């Protein structure tokens, strides 16, 4: 697709004081060659972190604070941010915004979207970056206003690095989009080198229950079990000295999770279907524990072999390759595991 001759789109990112909203504003939307202006918006005043992140953005950048009242969403306290292109004079008018990006907590989607009702142009676009899709998109379609096209996105990565190239973004269509919005998102992301994946809201949420809700729960359970196992003067710091590559990997990922937004991770554990997926994990641990306690060495080996068969040769090969890359990045030898103690 040829590049537009002149950038013309105006994007407002609501919930951009930090986190994915700010990262996406800088490394996704401000990098698009057809976006002329990016407006950051949050309920808090402009932070130094947000200002510093946008200083060298290749689009014009400004900031407005959001206030919610009986008349809906109001934008106040506009601040210009130095960037590659100076932001135009005049406060943002929602009716002239091409794309509104919701980077707010799941619990606030309905309030924020309701505050936009009647304020957007009938040909405006509205997307979110939430980790759950079915319920938020349903609320957005219902509350956005007549004619507003709606689609969902989910960046499947953490907010590290300064480029979206090589990272995967799930794109979720709705009946409120005739295809133009999804196409623009898809083409723009691919121009930036990102990987896109088109998926229904239902299928996205089903897989995320396993890839995200169950995984986070398993890591927290691991961290709980490890810290509960320590006795007397034992410590995590000393335990790390005895850590095998799998322990170091799981310990590091668990610790990383615990340094992130606890409210966000709590909301993920309240997603629809989370109770059932946690029970699947709990039942698996109970069953394996009973099997390992009551079984012989041969029985346990058979259990492990059966699990390997369910994974399949292709998935096992990919998992080994990816884990070895991770171990090398941590400067540990993937073979320096329990193999060394077999003798």
C-alpha positions in Angstrom: 0.0 0.0 0.0 1.5 3.4 -1.0 2.1 5.9 1.8 -0.4 8.7 2.1 0.9 11.9 0.6 0.0 13.9 3.7 -0.7 12.8 7.3 -4.2 13.8 8.2 -5.6 11.7 11.0 -6.1 12.9 14.6 -5.9 10.2 17.3 -6.8 10.6 20.9 -5.7 8.0 23.4 -7.8 8.0 26.6 -6.0 6.5 29.5 -2.5 7.5 28.4 -0.9 8.6 31.6 1.2 5.5 31.6 1.1 1.7 30.8 0.0 0.4 27.4 -1.9 3.6 26.6 1.2 5.8 26.7 3.4 3.1 25.0 0.9 2.7 22.2 0.5 6.4 21.7 4.2 6.8 21.2 5.3 3.6 19.5 2.2 2.8 17.5 -0.1 5.7 16.7 2.5 8.5 16.6 4.6 6.4 14.2 1.9 5.9 11.6 2.6 7.9 8.5 -1.0 9.0 8.0 -1.4 10.3 11.6 -0.8 14.0 12.0 -1.8 14.5 15.6 -1.9 12.4 18.8 -3.6 13.7 21.8 -3.0 12.1 25.2 -5.9 12.1 27.6 -6.3 11.0 31.2 -8.1 12.0 34.4 -4.7 13.0 35.9 -2.6 16.0 35.0 0.2 15.5 32.5 3.0 13.5 34.1 6.7 14.0 33.5 6.8 10.3 32.3 4.2 11.0 29.6 5.9 14.3 28.5 9.3 12.7 28.3 7.9 9.7 26.3 6.4 11.9 23.6 9.2 14.5 23.2 10.6 13.1 20.0 7.4 11.7 18.5 7.1 12.2 14.7 3.5 13.4 15.0 2.3 16.6 16.8 1.4 15.8 20.4 -0.7 17.5 23.0 -2.4 16.6 26.3 -5.9 17.2 27.7 -7.4 16.1 31.0 -10.6 14.2 31.1 -13.5 15.2 33.3 -16.8 13.4 33.6 -20.1 15.1 34.4 -23.8 14.9 33.6 -23.1 16.1 30.0 -20.5 13.4 29.4 -16.8 13.7 28.8 -15.2 17.1 28.9 -11.6 17.9 27.9 -9.8 20.6 29.8 -6.3 21.9 30.7 -4.7 21.4 27.2 -0.9 21.3 27.2 1.3 21.3 24.1 4.2 18.8 24.1 7.3 19.5 22.1 7.7 16.8 19.4 8.9 16.6 15.9 5.9 18.6 14.8 4.3 21.3 17.0 0.7 20.6 17.9 -1.8 22.9 16.3 -3.4 25.7 18.3 -6.9 25.2 19.8 -8.3 22.7 22.2 -9.3 19.3 20.9 -12.9 18.9 19.6 -14.1 15.3 20.0 -16.4 15.8 17.0 -13.3 16.3 14.8 -11.3 13.4 16.1 -10.8 10.5 13.6 -9.9 7.8 16.1 -10.5 7.4 19.8 -8.4 4.7 21.6 -9.6 3.5 25.0 -6.7 2.4 27.2 -8.7 2.5 30.4 -9.3 -0.3 33.0 -11.9 -2.8 32.0 -14.2 -1.6 34.8 -14.2 1.9 33.2 -15.0 1.0 29.6 -18.7 1.6 29.9 -18.4 4.9 31.8 -15.8 6.3 29.3 -17.7 5.1 26.2 -21.0 6.4 27.6 -19.3 9.8 28.1 -18.5 9.8 24.3 -22.1 9.2 23.2 -23.2 12.0 20.9 -19.8 13.7 21.1 -18.1 11.9 18.2 -18.6 12.4 14.5 -20.8 9.8 12.8 -17.9 8.5 10.8 -15.4 8.4 13.7 -13.5 5.2 14.7 -13.4 3.8 18.3 -11.0 1.0 19.5 -9.8 -0.4 22.7 -6.6 -2.2 23.9 -8.2 -4.3 26.6 -7.1 -7.9 27.3 -10.7 -9.1 27.3 -12.8 -8.4 24.2 -16.4 -9.8 24.3 -17.9 -7.6 27.0 -16.0 -4.4 26.3 -16.7 -4.5 22.6 -20.4 -5.1 23.3 -20.5 -2.0 25.5 -18.6 0.1 23.0 -20.9 -0.8 20.2 -24.0 -0.1 22.3 -22.8 3.2 23.8 -20.5 4.8 21.2 -23.2 6.6 19.3 -24.8 6.3 15.9 -22.4 5.7 13.0 -19.3 5.2 15.0 -17.2 2.2 13.8 -15.9 0.0 16.6 -13.1 -2.6 16.6 -11.0 -4.3 19.3 -7.3 -4.6 19.6 -5.1 -6.5 22.1 -1.3 -5.9 22.0 0.0 -9.4 23.0 3.2 -8.1 24.6 4.5 -6.1 27.5 5.4 -2.4 27.4 9.1 -2.9 26.8 11.3 -1.7 23.9 10.8 1.3 21.7 9.3 -0.3 18.6 6.2 -2.4 17.8 8.1 -4.2 15.0 8.0 -7.9 15.5 5.3 -7.7 18.1 1.8 -9.3 17.7 -1.5 -7.4 17.9 -4.8 -9.2 17.9 -7.5 -7.4 15.8 -11.1 -8.1 16.6 -13.9 -7.0 14.3 -17.5 -6.0 15.2 -20.7 -5.6 13.3 -20.3 -1.8 13.8 -17.4 -1.7 11.4 -17.8 -2.1 7.6 -14.2 -3.3 7.4 -12.5 0.1 6.8 -11.3 0.4 10.4 -9.9 -3.1 10.7 -8.2 -2.7 7.3 -6.6 0.6 8.4 -5.4 -1.0 11.7 -4.0 -4.1 9.9 -2.2 -2.1 7.2 -0.8 0.4 9.5 0.6 -2.2 11.9 2.1 -4.1 9.1 3.8 -1.0 7.8 5.4 -0.7 11.2 6.6 -4.3 11.1 4.1 -5.7 13.6 2.4 -9.0 13.3 -1.4 -8.9 13.1 -3.9 -11.7 13.9 -7.6 -11.3 13.1 -9.8 -13.2 15.5 -13.4 -13.2 16.9 -14.0 -11.8 20.3 -15.2 -15.2 21.6 -12.2 -17.1 20.3 -9.8 -14.4 21.6 -11.3 -14.5 25.1 -11.3 -18.3 25.2 -7.6 -18.5 24.4 -6.7 -15.6 26.7 -8.3 -17.5 29.6 -5.6 -20.1 29.2 -2.7 -17.9 27.9 -3.3 -15.1 30.4 -5.7 -15.8 33.3 -4.5 -19.4 34.0 -0.8 -18.5 33.4 -1.0 -15.5 35.8 -2.8 -17.7 38.4 -0.2 -20.5 38.0 2.7 -18.0 38.5 1.1 -16.5 41.6 0.4 -20.0 43.0 4.1 -20.8 42.3 5.2 -17.7 44.1 2.9 -18.4 47.0 4.2 -22.0 47.3 7.8 -21.0 47.1 7.6 -18.3 49.7 5.5 -20.6 52.0 8.1 -23.4 51.6 10.9 -21.3 53.0 11.8 -22.0 56.7 13.8 -20.3 59.4 16.7 -18.3 57.9 16.1 -19.5 54.3 15.6 -16.7 51.8 14.7 -16.2 48.1 18.0 -14.6 47.6 19.9 -17.7 48.8 17.5 -20.0 46.9 18.3 -18.2 43.7 22.0 -19.3 44.1 20.7 -22.9 43.9 18.3 -22.1 41.0 18.1 -24.3 38.0 17.2 -22.7 34.7 13.5 -23.6 35.0 13.3 -22.2 38.5 15.2 -19.1 37.6 12.8 -18.6 34.6 9.7 -19.1 36.6 11.0 -17.1 39.5 11.9 -14.2 37.3 8.6 -14.2 35.5 6.7 -14.4 38.8 8.7 -11.6 40.2 8.1 -9.5 37.1 4.4 -10.1 37.3 4.4 -8.9 41.0 6.1 -5.6 40.0 3.3 -4.8 37.5 -0.1 -3.2 38.0 -1.8 -5.3 40.7 -5.2 -3.8 39.9 -4.9 -4.9 36.3 -3.9 -8.4 37.2 -6.8 -8.6 39.7 -9.3 -7.5 37.0 -7.9 -10.3 34.7 -8.8 -12.8 37.4 -12.4 -11.6 37.4 -12.9 -12.1 33.7 -15.8 -14.2 32.6 -14.8 -17.9 32.8 -11.9 -17.2 35.1 -13.3 -19.3 38.0 -13.7 -22.3 35.7 -10.2 -22.0 34.2 -8.6 -21.7 37.7 -10.5 -24.8 38.7 -9.1 -26.7 35.7 -5.6 -25.8 36.9 -6.3 -26.7 40.5 -7.8 -30.0 39.5 -4.7 -30.8 37.4 -2.4 -30.1 40.3 -4.5 -32.2 42.7 -4.6 -35.1 40.2 -0.9 -35.0 39.5 -0.1 -34.7 43.1 -2.2 -37.7 44.0 -0.7 -39.7 41.1 2.9 -38.8 42.0 2.2 -39.7 45.7 0.6 -43.0 45.1 2.4 -44.1 41.9 5.6 -45.9 41.3 8.6 -44.5 39.5 7.2 -46.2 36.3 3.8 -44.7 36.9 5.1 -41.2 37.2 7.2 -41.6 34.1 4.1 -42.8 32.2 2.2 -39.8 33.4 4.9 -37.4 32.1 5.1 -39.3 28.8 1.4 -39.0 28.4 1.5 -35.3 28.9 4.3 -35.0 26.3 2.2 -37.0 23.9 -0.7 -34.5 24.4 1.7 -31.6 23.6 2.8 -33.3 20.4 6.2 -33.3 18.7 5.8 -30.0 16.9 4.8 -28.0 20.0 7.6 -29.7 22.1 10.2 -28.7 19.5 9.0 -25.1 19.4 8.9 -25.0 23.2 12.4 -26.3 23.5 13.7 -23.8 20.9 12.0 -20.9 22.6 13.1 -21.9 26.1 16.7 -22.3 25.0 16.6 -18.7 23.6 15.3 -17.5 26.9 17.9 -19.4 28.9 20.7 -18.0 26.7 19.4 -14.5 27.2 19.7 -15.1 31.0 23.2 -16.4 30.4 22.5 -19.9 31.8 23.1 -23.2 30.1 19.8 -25.0 29.4 21.6 -28.3 30.0 22.7 -27.3 33.5 19.4 -28.6 35.0 18.7 -31.7 37.0 20.6 -33.8 34.3 23.8 -33.1 36.3 22.5 -34.8 39.4 21.4 -38.0 37.7 24.6 -39.8 38.6 
